[in-house]
Amino acid sequence: MPQVVVPSCGWTQFLVRTESVFLLLLLVLASLTQSAPDSLETAWQRAEGLDRARMMTEHAGLLRGNDPTRADSLLRESVIIATAGGDSSLVALALTYAGNLRYFEGDFEDAQVLYLRAFGAAEAVGDGAGVAYALNELGTLYKRQGDLDEALRYFEEGRAAAAGVGDTMQVANSMNNIGIVHDVRGEWRTAMELFEESAQLKREIGDLNGLTYNLDNMGITSSKLGEFVEAEAYFNEAATLRRELGDHRGYGIILNNIGEMLLAKGDPLASRAAFEQALEIARETRFTDFERHVLGQIGVTYEESGDYRSALEQYRLQQAFSDSLFTAERSRQILEMRELFDTERREQTIALQDAELKAQEAALQRNYLLLGVLVLILGLVVAVGLWRQTRARLLLEEVRARASSESQDQERSRIASDLHDSLGQMITTARLQFERSQPIRPDTFKEMYREMRRIAFNLMPVSLLKGDLSAALAELAGDLSESSELTIDLQVDLTPDALEPAQRIAVFRIVQEWMSNVLRHGAAAEVWIQVAIDQDGLALAIEDDGPGFDITRLGSGSGHGWHNIQARSKTLSGTVRVESTPGRPGSTLMLNAPLRIGVERAA
């Protein structure tokens, strides 16, 4: 296995220790970690019956992160023996471990089946610890698929089951998982409290492996809070423990999280080094889903560095990453070839020093020539890259301009249609009645006035021109509720001067555009709109109870609604995302924008 080195910027402190005593301690711990699986391997081979199955399951649990193929083989045999022996608790544990392996490989359907079988086996014999373990793993699976509410339900049930049988380890695991849900929801302080309480329990019971997950999560959340010094300390401690425990796969996960922290600090080069090492570990341990994630993160580092071609290549690999160029075996062969080359060169240096000096002089001249050629090629590559980047930017601007022009044309057509079909007809009717000396209905002018107000509101609400975004949104919600069967719950928490005029217009148009989409396609009965500004910036959420849809189809139609929403979110320097699942009710649009200047002015 090649040596994994954490990138600089403070992360190398747990790899290189100058004190000889600490080096000796690390060697002893590594020796103990290596000897544990070896002793179990010898023990279960001598055992029989349920004792053999228990030892095999324990051994497989240790091998999950380093040798998943061997672990899978042991678990299959263990389930057969435990089933024949009538030990349902052992069957549940082995099935849960097997579900972990399927999860790591990205086979979530098989993982769910195994976890449910484990839950059933444990529940049948009243094994509260086994039930809690299976529930926690099911919750993790639903969290991975984005169903946070379902995940939280499983985690809470797992904590209750573990507490009922006094299983401190699973209680701590459940608390850690509940903290992850709060972290994903942006409730970082609550998440940190849960992680710290879970970590304290695991320290008390000596669960060092479980403690590494708490430390890792605390590092992730600290990074999101901008507390990078604390995050670095948590990651260092977690990485040291996982290396001492021999958890190669877990160590790779921490390398990935270190990379994400460095990326958040604005250092894409250092973060890429961490991601590349994590990628190597993911491939070595067959952690398929993790490999796909790391490939995407490497793409982000290239994108942040302005290397869009390399970023695109990484994103393509993320979709079809099986054609890997650098496997662990290939790396080993390269290292062996390099060692052979270095040995031969040292021998030639001793035997032929004079001849080598002359050869070096000739080689130096060739190198100068080669360097000149390389500089020329590099210059051409840079020039071509700049040309392509400029061309891509111009094409993007052209597309945006075309989309804006088409959107304006559609808006003009809509206004013309409104004027002709509604207001024009009303005026024509009134004119004919006047010319024929017929009495004009009193409501005619009221209807004309309301229609003029509606057209003017669609162009630009008067309240928005006056700087009152809250009033503009309330008027929009009222008009939509009146003209449709929608029930709209609007909550706006911001002061009138919290946003610049352009920012107010952008927020209003995003709400207006998405509500138009809800009316056209959503078949919703109720909509909740929330707009607020806090220390993190602007937050907008629009949720409806209509049927879910495939979010990958956004922007694939003939209209420009989704493109307009994205363009307006960029004017706010924000990010917009949609959460929806086909076959499940409910869709949510969320916009987050920093808007630091607006927040300070509002304060």
Residue, then its C-alpha position, 0 to 999 in steps of 0.5 A: m500500500p503506498q504511503v499516504v501523505v496529508p498535504s501541508c498547511g498544518w496537516t503533516q503534523f500527525l505524520v511526522r514526529t521528531e520525538s523518538v518516544f512518540l515514534l516508538l508509540l506509533l510503531v507499537l500501536a500499529s503492531l497491535t492494530q495489525s495483530a488483532p485481525d491476524s489473531l482473529e483470523t487464526a481463532w475463528q479457523r479453529a472454532e466451530g458452530l456459533d463460536r466460529a460464526r461470532m468470531m467470523t462476524e467480528h473479524a469481518g467487521l474489522l475488515r470492512g474498511n480494508d478488505p471488503t471482498r474478504a469481509d463479504s465472504l466471511l459474513r455470508e458463511s456467518v449468516i448461514i451458521a448463525t441461522a442454523g444455530g438459531d442465533s437471531s441476534l448474530v444474524a442481525l449483526a452480520l446482516t447489518y455489516a453486509g448492508n454496510l458493504r453494499y452501502f459503500e459500493g453504492d448499491f443502496e437498494d441491496a443495503q436497504v434490504l439487508y438492513l430491514r432483514a437485520f431489523g426483523a431478525a433483531e426485533a423477533v428476539g427482543d434484541g434492542a441493541g440490534v434493533a437500534y443498530a439497524l435503525n441507525e443504519l437505515g436512517t443513514l441510508y435515507k439521509r444519503q438519499g436526501d430524505l432528512d425527515e425519514a432519516l431523523r425518524y429512524f435515528e430517534e427510534g434507534r436512540a429510544a431502542a438503545a436507551g431502553v436496553g442501556d446500550t450507550m454505544q448505540v445511544a451515542n451513535s444515534m445522537n451523532n446521526i441526529g447531529i448530522v441531520h441538523d448539520v445538513r439543515g444548517e443548524w450548526r450550533t445544535a449539531m455541535e452540541l449533539f456531536e460533543e455529547s456523543a463524543q463524551l459518551k464514546r470517550e467514557i466507554g472507550d469506543l475509539n472507532g465511534l469517536t473518530y466519526n464524532l471528531d470528523n463531524m465536528g471538524i466538518t461543522s466547525s469548517k461551516l462555522g468558519e472556525f478553521v483552527e478548531a476544525e483542523a484540531y478535530f480532523n487531526e485527532a480523528a485522522t491519528l485515531r483512524r490510522e492507529l486503528g488501521d481504518h484505511r477507508g475511514y482515513g480516506i474520508i477524513l482526507n476528503n473532509i480536510g480537502e473540503m475545509l481547505l477548499a472553503k478556506g480558498d486554497p484549491l491546490a492544497s485541497r486537491a492534494a488531499f482529494e487525490q489521496a482520498l481518491e486513491i484510498a476509495r479505489e483501493t477499498r472499493f468505496t464506489d459512492f465515495e469515489r464518485h464524490v471525490l472525483g466531483q470535488i477534484g473537479v471543483t478545485y480545477e473549476e475554482s482554479g480556472d482550469y475548466r477543461s480539467a474540471l470538465e474531465q473530472y466531472r466526466l470521470q465522476q459519471a463514468f469513473s470505472d476507466s481509472l488510469f491509476t490503480a493501486e497496482r499500477s502505482r506499486q509497479i511505478l514505485e518498483m520501476r523507480e527503485l530499480f532505476d535509482t539502483e542502476r544509476r547509483e551503480q553506474t555512478i560508482a563505476l563510471q564517474d568520468a564518463e557520466l560527467k561528460a554524459q551529464e554535460a551533453a544531457l544538460q545541453r539537451n535539457y536546455l534545448l528541451l526546456g526551450v521547446l517545452v516553454l514554447i509549447l507551454g506558451l502555445v497551450v496557455a495561448v490556446g487555453l486563454w483563447r478557448q476560455t475567452r471564446a466560451r465566455l463570449l458564447l455564454e454571454e451570447v446565449r444569455a443575451r439571446a435568452s434575455s431578448e427572447s424573454q423580453d419578447q415574450e413579456r412584450s407579447r404577453i402585455a400586448s395580449d393583455l391589452h388587446d384581449s382584456l382592457g381593449q375589449m372593455i374599452t371597445t364595449a364602452r365606446l360602442q355603448f357611448e356611440r349608441s347612447q346606451p347606458i354604460r354599466p357602472d362596473t365597467f370602469k371599475e373592471m377597466y381600472r382593476e385590469m390596468r392595475r393587474i397589467a401594471f403590477n405584472l410590469m412592476p408593482v408600485s409597492l416595489l418601486k417604493g422599496d417595499l418588497s414585503a408589500a409587493l410579495a403580499e400583493l402578489a400572493g393575494d392576486l394569485s390566491e384570488s385568481s386560483e384555488l391556491t392557499i398561500d402562507l407568506q412570511v417576510d422577515l426583513t426591513p424595507d431598507a435591507l436590500e438594494p433596489a436591484q436586489r428587491i426586484a431580483v427576489f420578487r421576480i424569482v418568487q413570481e417566476w417560481m409561482s408561475n411554474v407552480l400554477r402551470h405544473g404543480a397541481a398544488a393546493e397550498v404554498w408556503i413562502q418565507v423570506a428572511i435576512d440574518q447574519d448568514g445573509l438572505a434566505l428564500a424558501i418556496e414550498d408547495d404540496g403538489p406532486g414531486f417531479d424530476i429536477t433534472r428536467l428543469g430548464s429542458g422545456s421551451g421556456h426560460g423560467w428556470h434560466n431566468i431564476q438562475a440568472r437572477s440568483k447570480t445577480l444576488s451572488g447567491t445559489v438556488r436549488v430545488e428539492s423534489t422527488p417523483g412520486r412523493p408530494g412536495s417540492t421546495l425551491m431554496l435561495n441563499a445569498p450572502l448580502r453582507i452589505g444589506v444585512e449591515r445596513a438593515a442592522 
